[in-house]
Amino acid sequence: MGFLYSNALNLEETGLVQAVTSRRLDSKADRKRFYDQIRLRPEQLVYCRQVHGNKVWVISRYPETYPLPLTEADAMVTDQIDLVIAVFTADCIPIFILDTQTCSIGIIHAGWRGTYKLVTTEAIQSMQEHFGTDPANCLVHLGVSIQQNCYQVSQDLADQFERHFGPEVRTIDNKLNLQAANVQQLVNAGVPFESISISPLCTACRTDLFYSFRMERERAGRLVSLIRLLPDFD
Ligand SMILES: [Zn+2]
């Protein structure tokens, strides 16, 4: 049996973090094998109630108790070692952030609504404000998500996106490039383009490996994406 996850390699190569997105975990046994493979206990995860907004939840102290979900938010940032922050997606983009200088991290759930509301911009600003992050020191990975070819939306929505992010985020037949709209937010905030990687895998094309809300609707499960700062001895 192969690995039940993919890694945010550009972040993990630093040795500072663990950053992964699960594959399909259809059974309890799959979920257990996934957590075993990444050496995590599921109860180590903290997460928020995702509402497709732009609110960022800052964790600057290790929570002693975890009433989950922590709050309503679509991004989390922290500088706490070993705290596992997670988002759940099926087509939306899980975005991983690592500031290699201050050793702070973030994770974002970015669908079209959050993207339109600039949730990625908000997450970077929040790291600047709370941890003194310089975006020039950030590495970012946009994880497995629906790719432009499979993401046709209404003319109205494509027009709105064009007004907001420019013509390069849509095609003439109204296919949206959500990844590009988030990369634009990162680059505008000062993250170097070459520090950003994007998974080419498409959730809608590969329902054998991942979940796609667009393809599977209510039957779709959710991929879990998580990041944590590793302790020095790890
Ligand atoms: Zn596709």
Residues whose N, C-alpha, C, O or C-beta is under 5 A from the ligand:
A	BS01	ZN	Q147 C150 C202 A204 C205
